Amino acid sequence: MKIDYKLILLFFLIGVSACNVGENNGEKLEVLPYFDLKGYMAESIKGLEDAKVTKISRVQGIDTTVVVTLNEEQWRDELDIFFEADINKSSLVTSYDTKVKNEYLIHDLLPNAKGDVKNITVSIINDEVHMVKVKIAKENTFYSSVTNAELYISNVTKKVDHYTIETTQKIWFLKPNNIKILGALRF
């Protein structure tokens, strides 16, 4: 059996170049082109440890209600979808159309751009955020997932008041899986 070293070298070079494709995704941008959702969320979860959260989880139509208190790390996990929706990456600088309609700042993924975050809508009144909505969709031949998340800020406490996160997943040949979480905070 004869080994073709040129072919092995070609596969090696393709593999190395494929590993470098996402390298700039972590690159820090000097000027953030879009709303700093990640930074906003990092500040928003501070001080929520004192809140009691009534959580209603609905999985495939079955509701479960619990009252919990979360620490900062648990809040980070609970609201991770908002951190995941960060679009301030060098690879996404020209991927979104930004509009302002009344009090809404809207970032929509452009039709030919690639990205999982399809939309971010932020309600800003008197320089204060009142609501954040995020839509994330992932799809390939065997799997699709759509997540809609909303976060509302109290006018009184200026902290998170309530939130909803709903995900529908569909795996080829299986029924869709639907999960919805509703959380209301009391201080």
N, CA, C and O of each residue as an XYZ file, in Angstrom:
748
protein
N       0.837     -1.173      0.000
C       0.000      0.000      0.000
C       0.879      1.232      0.000
O       1.755      1.386      0.851
N       0.641      2.100     -0.955
C       1.446      3.302     -1.110
C       0.758      4.469     -0.385
O      -0.442      4.686     -0.553
N       1.518      5.214      0.416
C       0.980      6.345      1.161
C       1.237      7.614      0.358
O       2.366      7.877     -0.056
N       0.189      8.395      0.143
C       0.301      9.656     -0.575
C       0.503     10.778      0.448
O      -0.456     11.256      1.053
N       1.767     11.194      0.634
C       2.090     12.196      1.631
C       1.539     13.562      1.271
O       1.244     14.363      2.158
N       1.394     13.841     -0.008
C       0.816     15.127     -0.421
C      -0.639     15.228      0.031
O      -1.085     16.289      0.468
N      -1.364     14.142     -0.072
C      -2.760     14.123      0.346
C      -2.862     14.293      1.863
O      -3.725     15.025      2.346
N      -2.001     13.632      2.603
C      -1.986     13.769      4.060
C      -1.648     15.205      4.448
O      -2.264     15.756      5.360
N      -0.682     15.818      3.772
C      -0.307     17.203      4.030
C      -1.470     18.140      3.738
O      -1.714     19.083      4.491
N      -2.185     17.886      2.648
C      -3.336     18.711      2.288
C      -4.402     18.648      3.384
O      -4.930     19.687      3.778
N      -4.730     17.449      3.884
C      -5.712     17.312      4.951
C      -5.241     18.001      6.233
O      -6.032     18.622      6.942
N      -3.951     17.882      6.518
C      -3.397     18.542      7.696
C      -3.555     20.056      7.598
O      -3.969     20.693      8.567
N      -3.233     20.640      6.450
C      -3.352     22.086      6.260
C      -4.800     22.546      6.338
O      -5.081     23.602      6.905
N      -5.716     21.777      5.780
C      -7.136     22.122      5.870
C      -7.583     22.091      7.329
O      -8.316     22.976      7.771
N      -7.152     21.090      8.070
C      -7.502     20.980      9.487
C      -6.972     22.147     10.297
O      -7.685     22.687     11.142
N      -5.733     22.544     10.054
C      -5.128     23.662     10.778
C      -5.841     24.961     10.443
O      -6.112     25.763     11.337
N      -6.149     25.183      9.173
C      -6.831     26.425      8.799
C      -8.251     26.449      9.333
O      -8.747     27.525      9.665
N      -8.920     25.323      9.430
C     -10.274     25.268      9.972
C     -10.261     25.622     11.458
O     -11.212     26.229     11.950
N      -9.213     25.259     12.172
C      -9.116     25.586     13.589
C      -8.954     27.077     13.809
O      -9.344     27.584     14.860
N      -8.396     27.787     12.859
C      -8.148     29.208     13.006
C      -9.310     30.078     12.571
O      -9.260     31.290     12.780
N     -10.354     29.521     11.978
C     -11.445     30.330     11.462
C     -12.105     31.156     12.549
O     -12.356     32.341     12.332
N     -12.398     30.587     13.704
C     -13.109     31.301     14.755
C     -12.205     32.048     15.714
O     -12.674     32.506     16.756
N     -10.949     32.186     15.406
C      -9.996     32.779     16.321
C     -10.328     34.221     16.676
O     -10.115     34.626     17.819
N     -10.838     35.006     15.741
C     -11.144     36.404     15.997
C     -12.425     36.599     16.776
O     -12.706     37.718     17.207
N     -13.223     35.541     16.978
C     -14.474     35.688     17.703
C     -14.261     36.201     19.121
O     -15.114     36.925     19.633
N     -13.183     35.863     19.758
C     -12.925     36.301     21.115
C     -12.189     37.628     21.176
O     -11.945     38.149     22.264
N     -11.835     38.180     20.031
C     -11.067     39.410     19.981
C     -11.865     40.563     20.583
O     -13.047     40.731     20.283
N     -11.220     41.351     21.428
C     -11.860     42.499     22.056
C     -11.994     43.620     21.037
O     -11.050     43.949     20.320
N     -13.188     44.196     20.992
C     -13.429     45.351     20.130
C     -13.248     46.613     20.954
O     -13.692     46.676     22.100
N     -12.595     47.626     20.373
C     -12.406     48.879     21.094
C     -13.712     49.641     21.215
O     -14.007     50.211     22.266
N     -14.500     49.652     20.140
C     -15.798     50.311     20.137
C     -16.845     49.239     19.856
O     -16.768     48.530     18.853
N     -17.816     49.130     20.746
C     -18.854     48.122     20.562
C     -19.895     48.643     19.578
O     -20.518     49.676     19.823
N     -20.088     47.930     18.462
C     -21.024     48.418     17.443
C     -22.491     48.228     17.824
O     -23.361     48.888     17.254
N     -22.782     47.342     18.774
C     -24.151     47.019     19.132
C     -24.352     47.196     20.633
O     -23.392     47.410     21.372
N     -25.593     47.106     21.074
C     -25.912     47.203     22.498
C     -25.080     46.185     23.274
O     -24.994     45.022     22.881
N     -24.472     46.619     24.371
C     -23.608     45.757     25.179
C     -24.459     44.894     26.113
O     -24.520     45.143     27.317
N     -25.111     43.884     25.549
C     -26.006     43.027     26.321
C     -25.247     42.248     27.386
O     -25.724     42.108     28.512
N     -24.086     41.747     27.043
C     -23.285     40.966     27.993
C     -22.894     41.833     29.200
O     -23.023     41.400     30.345
N     -22.427     43.030     28.944
C     -22.061     43.951     30.024
C     -23.265     44.378     30.840
O     -23.191     44.478     32.064
N     -24.379     44.630     30.156
C     -25.607     45.014     30.849
C     -26.067     43.888     31.781
O     -26.442     44.141     32.926
N     -26.038     42.657     31.294
C     -26.478     41.523     32.096
C     -25.548     41.289     33.291
O     -26.013     40.948     34.379
N     -24.249     41.468     33.095
C     -23.294     41.291     34.195
C     -23.620     42.254     35.341
O     -23.511     41.886     36.510
N     -24.018     43.481     35.008
C     -24.403     44.460     36.026
C     -25.784     44.149     36.601
O     -26.011     44.338     37.796
N     -26.701     43.678     35.768
C     -28.082     43.440     36.190
C     -28.225     42.311     37.201
O     -29.133     42.346     38.031
N     -27.356     41.318     37.149
C     -27.501     40.195     38.082
C     -26.901     40.498     39.456
O     -27.104     39.738     40.402
N     -26.167     41.598     39.569
C     -25.609     41.982     40.873
C     -26.757     42.453     41.769
O     -27.601     43.238     41.337
N     -26.787     41.983     42.988
C     -27.807     42.407     43.946
C     -29.107     41.621     43.869
O     -30.054     41.931     44.591
N     -29.172     40.606     43.004
C     -30.395     39.807     42.909
C     -30.430     38.676     43.930
O     -31.428     37.961     44.021
N     -29.348     38.501     44.708
C     -29.293     37.421     45.700
C     -30.371     37.582     46.766
O     -30.779     36.599     47.386
N     -30.837     38.809     46.986
C     -31.838     39.073     48.021
C     -33.255     38.739     47.557
O     -34.179     38.727     48.370
N     -33.435     38.475     46.294
C     -34.776     38.258     45.744
C     -35.218     36.808     45.897
O     -34.424     35.877     45.758
N     -36.490     36.644     46.183
C     -37.120     35.326     46.104
C     -37.732     35.246     44.716
O     -38.415     36.165     44.264
N     -37.472     34.127     44.051
C     -37.933     33.962     42.671
C     -38.991     32.878     42.629
O     -38.758     31.745     43.050
N     -40.157     33.240     42.117
C     -41.180     32.238     41.846
C     -40.964     31.809     40.414
O     -41.151     32.588     39.480
N     -40.560     30.537     40.250
C     -40.260     29.998     38.923
C     -41.312     28.977     38.522
O     -41.606     28.030     39.252
N     -41.864     29.199     37.350
C     -42.775     28.215     36.774
C     -42.061     27.631     35.567
O     -41.739     28.348     34.619
N     -41.819     26.340     35.605
C     -41.172     25.644     34.491
C     -42.215     24.774     33.815
O     -42.899     23.988     34.472
N     -42.335     24.913     32.513
C     -43.266     24.083     31.751
C     -42.453     23.264     30.755
O     -41.823     23.810     29.850
N     -42.477     21.946     30.938
C     -41.776     21.034     30.035
C     -42.826     20.114     29.426
O     -43.492     19.354     30.129
N     -42.960     20.198     28.106
C     -43.948     19.397     27.378
C     -45.353     19.539     27.979
O     -46.102     18.566     28.062
N     -45.703     20.773     28.399
C     -47.046     21.047     28.893
C     -47.269     20.763     30.362
O     -48.372     20.996     30.856
N     -46.277     20.272     31.085
C     -46.414     19.977     32.513
C     -45.721     21.078     33.313
O     -44.518     21.297     33.174
N     -46.514     21.781     34.169
C     -46.001     22.907     34.953
C     -45.459     22.454     36.297
O     -46.019     21.570     36.946
N     -44.354     23.077     36.704
C     -43.772     22.884     38.023
C     -43.464     24.262     38.581
O     -42.832     25.080     37.912
N     -43.912     24.526     39.816
C     -43.679     25.831     40.436
C     -42.807     25.652     41.671
O     -43.062     24.783     42.505
N     -41.770     26.489     41.780
C     -40.898     26.491     42.951
C     -40.571     27.934     43.314
O     -40.611     28.825     42.465
N     -40.248     28.152     44.575
C     -39.766     29.454     45.037
C     -38.332     29.233     45.482
O     -38.064     28.401     46.350
N     -37.403     29.984     44.884
C     -35.978     29.793     45.157
C     -35.285     31.132     45.381
O     -35.802     32.189     45.020
N     -34.114     31.061     45.980
C     -33.211     32.202     46.097
C     -31.918     31.785     45.412
O     -31.383     30.711     45.688
N     -31.417     32.629     44.521
C     -30.232     32.282     43.735
C     -29.077     33.215     44.080
O     -29.287     34.395     44.361
N     -27.847     32.678     44.057
C     -26.678     33.536     44.219
C     -26.278     34.084     42.843
O     -26.897     33.741     41.836
N     -25.261     34.923     42.800
C     -24.885     35.581     41.541
C     -24.500     34.575     40.451
O     -24.857     34.751     39.286
N     -23.777     33.532     40.830
C     -23.374     32.523     39.850
C     -24.601     31.770     39.296
O     -24.675     31.477     38.102
N     -25.546     31.469     40.176
C     -26.773     30.799     39.735
C     -27.608     31.704     38.837
O     -28.240     31.228     37.894
N     -27.615     33.009     39.124
C     -28.311     33.949     38.248
C     -27.650     33.975     36.877
O     -28.331     34.060     35.855
N     -26.337     33.903     36.857
C     -25.603     33.871     35.588
C     -26.039     32.660     34.767
O     -26.231     32.768     33.556
N     -26.195     31.514     35.416
C     -26.653     30.305     34.725
C     -28.117     30.422     34.311
O     -28.485     30.027     33.204
N     -28.947     30.960     35.190
C     -30.389     31.082     34.920
C     -30.659     31.967     33.700
O     -31.532     31.667     32.885
N     -29.906     33.048     33.587
C     -30.121     34.016     32.498
C     -29.032     33.918     31.432
O     -28.762     34.889     30.724
N     -28.415     32.756     31.320
C     -27.295     32.551     30.392
C     -27.646     32.871     28.938
O     -26.781     33.304     28.178
N     -28.880     32.667     28.552
C     -29.282     32.927     27.165
C     -29.008     34.381     26.784
O     -28.678     34.660     25.631
N     -29.140     35.309     27.729
C     -28.879     36.716     27.445
C     -27.378     36.980     27.296
O     -26.972     37.817     26.490
N     -26.561     36.274     28.066
C     -25.111     36.381     27.918
C     -24.680     35.759     26.586
O     -23.805     36.285     25.899
N     -25.300     34.644     26.238
C     -24.990     33.938     24.988
C     -25.334     34.782     23.758
O     -24.747     34.597     22.692
N     -26.277     35.699     23.908
C     -26.744     36.514     22.786
C     -25.835     37.704     22.481
O     -26.229     38.603     21.739
N     -24.637     37.720     23.037
C     -23.691     38.816     22.771
C     -23.306     38.827     21.291
O     -22.796     37.834     20.772
N     -23.549     39.939     20.623
C     -23.208     40.057     19.197
C     -22.058     41.020     18.956
O     -21.749     41.331     17.806
N     -21.423     41.492     20.005
C     -20.282     42.394     19.872
C     -18.998     41.599     19.697
O     -18.140     41.565     20.579
N     -18.887     40.964     18.540
C     -17.709     40.177     18.182
C     -17.209     40.690     16.841
O     -17.999     41.115     15.997
N     -15.915     40.651     16.648
C     -15.343     41.179     15.409
C     -15.898     40.472     14.172
O     -16.001     41.082     13.108
N     -16.252     39.203     14.303
C     -16.780     38.460     13.153
C     -18.214     38.876     12.800
O     -18.699     38.545     11.718
N     -18.891     39.592     13.691
C     -20.289     39.984     13.461
C     -20.483     41.486     13.248
O     -21.617     41.962     13.208
N     -19.394     42.230     13.111
C     -19.465     43.692     13.038
C     -20.413     44.197     11.947
O     -21.089     45.205     12.153
N     -20.480     43.537     10.816
C     -21.336     44.001      9.725
C     -22.526     43.071      9.484
O     -23.097     43.068      8.393
N     -22.899     42.292     10.482
C     -23.940     41.278     10.298
C     -25.347     41.734     10.684
O     -26.317     41.040     10.381
N     -25.475     42.874     11.339
C     -26.774     43.284     11.861
C     -27.189     44.660     11.348
O     -26.373     45.564     11.169
N     -28.494     44.774     11.122
C     -29.116     46.055     10.790
C     -29.627     46.640     12.103
O     -30.349     45.970     12.841
N     -29.259     47.874     12.397
C     -29.666     48.518     13.642
C     -30.650     49.634     13.333
O     -30.394     50.492     12.489
N     -31.798     49.607     14.042
C     -32.825     50.631     13.878
C     -33.237     51.138     15.248
O     -33.089     50.450     16.257
N     -33.755     52.357     15.259
C     -34.360     52.914     16.464
C     -35.784     53.299     16.093
O     -36.003     54.116     15.199
N     -36.761     52.700     16.792
C     -38.177     53.006     16.598
C     -38.752     53.377     17.951
O     -38.828     52.535     18.846
N     -39.154     54.615     18.108
C     -39.640     55.122     19.390
C     -38.605     54.823     20.459
O     -37.468     55.280     20.346
N     -38.965     54.059     21.511
C     -37.980     53.770     22.560
C     -37.225     52.472     22.322
O     -36.469     52.040     23.191
N     -37.406     51.844     21.177
C     -36.802     50.540     20.911
C     -35.535     50.641     20.067
O     -35.517     51.282     19.016
N     -34.490     49.999     20.547
C     -33.257     49.803     19.794
C     -33.316     48.373     19.278
O     -33.416     47.435     20.069
N     -33.256     48.194     17.962
C     -33.470     46.876     17.367
C     -32.263     46.488     16.527
O     -31.839     47.236     15.646
N     -31.712     45.308     16.809
C     -30.636     44.724     16.010
C     -31.205     43.480     15.336
O     -31.545     42.512     16.016
N     -31.314     43.494     14.011
C     -31.801     42.341     13.246
C     -30.662     41.784     12.403
O     -29.924     42.532     11.762
N     -30.531     40.460     12.412
C     -29.533     39.806     11.576
C     -29.878     40.058     10.112
O     -31.024     39.873      9.703
N     -28.901     40.476      9.331
C     -29.122     40.720      7.912
C     -29.429     39.401      7.198
O     -28.948     38.347      7.612
N     -30.237     39.455      6.116
C     -30.675     38.220      5.444
C     -29.554     37.276      5.004
O     -29.713     36.061      5.119
N     -28.448     37.783      4.515
C     -27.373     36.915      4.031
C     -26.269     36.666      5.047
O     -25.286     35.987      4.749
N     -26.429     37.216      6.253
C     -25.403     37.062      7.287
C     -25.626     35.767      8.060
O     -26.753     35.289      8.187
N     -24.539     35.212      8.570
C     -24.614     33.987      9.361
C     -24.501     34.342     10.833
O     -23.629     35.109     11.241
N     -25.396     33.771     11.615
C     -25.386     33.996     13.058
C     -26.599     33.356     13.679
O     -27.646     33.243     13.042
N     -26.466     32.937     14.918
C     -27.581     32.308     15.627
C     -28.524     33.331     16.236
O     -29.726     33.083     16.332
N     -27.995     34.485     16.650
C     -28.830     35.520     17.243
C     -29.535     36.252     16.101
O     -28.906     36.963     15.317
N     -30.840     36.064     16.025
C     -31.613     36.644     14.920
C     -32.086     38.058     15.225
O     -32.213     38.884     14.321
N     -32.348     38.339     16.507
C     -32.865     39.660     16.868
C     -32.568     39.960     18.329
O     -32.633     39.084     19.192
N     -32.241     41.223     18.580
C     -32.177     41.763     19.933
C     -32.969     43.066     19.893
O     -32.700     43.938     19.066
N     -33.948     43.194     20.793
C     -34.734     44.418     20.907
C     -34.613     44.900     22.345
O     -34.834     44.141     23.289
N     -34.254     46.187     22.501
C     -34.066     46.761     23.826
C     -34.948     48.004     23.935
O     -34.886     48.893     23.085
N     -35.772     48.061     24.990
C     -36.585     49.251     25.261
C     -35.788     50.147     26.196
O     -35.436     49.747     27.305
N     -35.504     51.369     25.736
C     -34.722     52.329     26.528
C     -35.533     53.612     26.644
O     -35.844     54.251     25.639
N     -35.875     53.989     27.884
C     -36.620     55.218     28.140
C     -35.816     56.026     29.146
O     -35.430     55.514     30.196
N     -35.563     57.297     28.822
C     -34.758     58.176     29.686
C     -33.424     57.534     30.057
O     -33.012     57.566     31.217
N     -32.759     56.956     29.072
C     -31.446     56.322     29.234
C     -31.442     55.134     30.192
O     -30.387     54.754     30.699
N     -32.613     54.544     30.446
C     -32.698     53.360     31.297
C     -33.342     52.226     30.520
O     -34.335     52.417     29.818
N     -32.759     51.040     30.657
C     -33.306     49.864     29.992
C     -34.538     49.397     30.763
O     -34.510     49.276     31.987
N     -35.626     49.135     30.024
C     -36.860     48.654     30.628
C     -37.193     47.223     30.215
O     -37.894     46.509     30.932
N     -36.684     46.808     29.050
C     -36.999     45.476     28.552
C     -35.944     45.066     27.533
O     -35.429     45.890     26.777
N     -35.632     43.758     27.533
C     -34.717     43.185     26.542
C     -35.382     41.931     25.992
O     -35.829     41.075     26.755
N     -35.449     41.823     24.660
C     -35.964     40.617     24.005
C     -34.886     40.078     23.095
O     -34.180     40.833     22.426
N     -34.764     38.743     23.076
C     -33.749     38.079     22.276
C     -34.395     36.903     21.547
O     -35.220     36.185     22.112
N     -34.006     36.717     20.282
C     -34.421     35.522     19.544
C     -33.167     34.859     18.990
O     -32.376     35.480     18.281
N     -33.004     33.579     19.331
C     -31.865     32.797     18.861
C     -32.415     31.569     18.140
O     -33.289     30.879     18.666
N     -31.911     31.298     16.953
C     -32.349     30.125     16.194
C     -31.136     29.409     15.623
O     -30.234     30.027     15.057
N     -31.134     28.081     15.787
C     -30.058     27.243     15.262
C     -30.705     26.157     14.424
O     -31.743     25.608     14.795
N     -30.087     25.850     13.291
C     -30.680     24.831     12.436
C     -29.618     24.139     11.602
O     -28.687     24.766     11.098
N     -29.782     22.828     11.470
C     -29.002     22.056     10.518
C     -29.914     20.951      9.986
O     -31.115     20.969     10.254
N     -29.384     20.016      9.259
C     -30.188     18.984      8.620
C     -30.983     18.149      9.613
O     -32.108     17.750      9.313
N     -30.423     17.876     10.787
C     -31.043     16.959     11.733
C     -31.657     17.635     12.957
O     -32.344     16.977     13.738
N     -31.427     18.917     13.135
C     -31.794     19.563     14.394
C     -32.184     21.017     14.144
O     -31.576     21.698     13.317
N     -33.202     21.485     14.864
C     -33.518     22.917     14.859
C     -33.925     23.323     16.270
O     -34.518     22.539     17.010
N     -33.599     24.547     16.626
C     -33.894     25.062     17.948
C     -34.198     26.553     17.828
O     -33.471     27.289     17.162
N     -35.272     26.992     18.475
C     -35.619     28.410     18.516
C     -35.834     28.788     19.970
O     -36.591     28.131     20.685
N     -35.165     29.854     20.409
C     -35.320     30.346     21.769
C     -35.739     31.804     21.723
O     -35.104     32.625     21.061
N     -36.815     32.116     22.433
C     -37.270     33.491     22.619
C     -37.161     33.795     24.103
O     -37.671     33.045     24.935
N     -36.498     34.893     24.434
C     -36.307     35.260     25.833
C     -36.633     36.734     26.016
O     -36.315     37.566     25.167
N     -37.275     37.042     27.139
C     -37.620     38.421     27.473
C     -37.254     38.679     28.930
O     -37.416     37.818     29.795
N     -36.756     39.892     29.176
C     -36.340     40.294     30.510
C     -36.917     41.687     30.761
O     -36.718     42.597     29.955
N     -37.628     41.855     31.868
C     -38.262     43.134     32.189
C     -37.653     43.706     33.462
O     -37.373     42.983     34.418
N     -37.454     45.018     33.451
C     -36.842     45.724     34.570
C     -37.927     46.530     35.288
O     -38.754     47.172     34.641
N     -37.923     46.495     36.631
C     -38.895     47.236     37.430
C     -38.600     48.732     37.389
O     -37.444     49.139     37.506
N     -39.630     49.547     37.226
C     -39.463     51.004     37.267
C     -39.131     51.480     38.679
O     -38.501     52.523     38.854
N     -39.556     50.715     39.685
C     -39.360     51.106     41.076
C     -37.975     50.710     41.573
O     -37.219     51.561     42.042
N     -37.632     49.414     41.474
C     -36.364     48.926     42.035
C     -35.187     49.080     41.078
O     -34.032     49.036     41.502
N     -35.472     49.261     39.793
C     -34.434     49.349     38.745
C     -33.649     48.044     38.628
O     -32.517     48.032     38.147
N     -34.266     46.944     39.076
C     -33.667     45.616     38.968
C     -34.579     44.730     38.152
O     -35.697     45.119     37.814
N     -34.102     43.530     37.831
C     -34.910     42.580     37.076
C     -36.204     42.333     37.842
O     -36.181     42.062     39.042
N     -37.334     42.428     37.139
C     -38.644     42.224     37.741
C     -39.172     40.829     37.405
O     -39.588     40.085     38.293
N     -39.151     40.481     36.115
C     -39.568     39.150     35.683
C     -38.947     38.832     34.329
O     -38.471     39.721     33.624
N     -38.961     37.542     33.978
C     -38.351     37.099     32.727
C     -39.055     35.848     32.226
O     -39.674     35.115     32.998
N     -38.951     35.615     30.922
C     -39.460     34.385     30.315
C     -38.407     33.886     29.327
O     -37.756     34.668     28.634
N     -38.262     32.582     29.283
C     -37.361     31.940     28.320
C     -38.105     30.731     27.774
O     -38.506     29.846     28.529
N     -38.287     30.699     26.466
C     -38.991     29.571     25.846
C     -38.159     29.014     24.706
O     -37.717     29.749     23.823
N     -37.954     27.708     24.737
C     -37.168     27.026     23.709
C     -37.971     25.873     23.136
O     -38.568     25.081     23.867
N     -37.973     25.796     21.812
C     -38.555     24.658     21.120
C     -37.454     24.003     20.310
O     -36.811     24.645     19.480
N     -37.242     22.715     20.560
C     -36.202     21.954     19.866
C     -36.860     20.843     19.061
O     -37.811     20.208     19.515
N     -36.350     20.624     17.884
C     -36.863     19.557     17.027
C     -35.671     18.770     16.509
O     -34.793     19.308     15.835
N     -35.659     17.485     16.840
C     -34.636     16.573     16.331
C     -35.312     15.680     15.304
O     -36.433     15.211     15.502
N     -34.624     15.463     14.231
C     -35.137     14.665     13.111
C     -35.786     13.390     13.628
O     -35.202     12.702     14.466
N     -36.945     13.069     13.160
C     -37.721     11.874     13.498
C     -38.338     11.892     14.891
O     -39.030     10.935     15.239
N     -38.132     12.909     15.697
C     -38.721     12.973     17.028
C     -39.712     14.132     17.110
O     -39.657     15.063     16.306
N     -40.617     14.069     18.085
C     -41.565     15.156     18.302
C     -40.812     16.363     18.851
O     -39.780     16.210     19.506
N     -41.330     17.572     18.583
C     -40.686     18.773     19.137
C     -40.723     18.766     20.667
O     -41.669     18.264     21.274
N     -39.706     19.315     21.260
C     -39.588     19.436     22.706
C     -39.728     20.916     23.046
O     -38.996     21.746     22.508
N     -40.676     21.257     23.946
C     -40.912     22.653     24.300
C     -40.674     22.844     25.789
O     -41.199     22.102     26.619
N     -39.868     23.858     26.113
C     -39.550     24.193     27.496
C     -39.782     25.688     27.680
O     -39.305     26.498     26.886
N     -40.520     26.051     28.735
C     -40.752     27.472     29.015
C     -40.499     27.709     30.498
O     -40.962     26.953     31.352
N     -39.755     28.775     30.786
C     -39.475     29.159     32.167
C     -39.982     30.579     32.362
O     -39.654     31.479     31.589
N     -40.783     30.771     33.400
C     -41.264     32.094     33.787
C     -40.727     32.365     35.189
O     -40.864     31.525     36.079
N     -40.130     33.506     35.387
C     -39.605     33.848     36.706
C     -40.055     35.227     37.125
O     -39.957     36.178     36.349
N     -40.550     35.346     38.352
C     -40.960     36.640     38.900
C     -40.207     36.857     40.206
O     -40.175     35.972     41.060
N     -39.604     38.028     40.364
C     -38.772     38.316     41.520
C     -39.529     39.165     42.543
O     -40.289     40.064     42.182
N     -39.303     38.859     43.842
C     -39.839     39.663     44.950
C     -38.663     39.994     45.871
O     -37.909     39.113     46.282
N     -38.528     41.263     46.178
C     -37.441     41.697     47.082
C     -37.975     41.934     48.473
O     -37.217     42.302     49.370
